[in-house]
Amino acid sequence: MSPRVAIGSDHAGYDLKSHLIGLLRARGHEVTDFGTGSTESVDYPPICAAVARAVRDGRADVGIVLGGSGQGEQIAANKVRGVRAALCNDLWLAEMARSHNDANVLAMGGRVVSHELAGRILDTFLGTPFEGGRHARRVAQLADIEHEEGS
């Protein structure tokens, strides 16, 4: 079964978002687009929070947030409790984010990665299982910190 994907971007990530939506739908994924709908300047935090909340609330299995660098988008998504967003502008980071950190939101920079590389990063992220084991203990510790901080 293909994961349900929530996706959103700011203006700098719009072109990459459009490309990835096409790839995802062609591969049979159910995609919910949280915006933006153009390259006109827009603030990314509300868009990224909406993607992250969709993952947190179970309306999506995985999220994707895109911007110029992906950095701010990752930070915004990580403000939502239960989200583990990872900035993955290469294949190794995408693999580690999933296998070691059980990341559930992928962040990328539309000004950093090509469409071709972004597609490969996406495939790696979606296709890499969480290893569990010692990594599960660490992910649980992250959740404990999140709970302690009340955010």
Secondary structure, DSSP 8 states (H G I E B T S, - for coil): ----EEEEE-GGGHHHHHHHHHHHHHTT--EEE----SSS---SHHHHHHHHHHHHTTS-SEEEEEESSSHHHHHHHHTSTT--EEE-SSHHHHHHHHHTT---EEEEETTTS-HHHHHHHHHHHHH-----THHHHHHHHHHHHHHHHT-
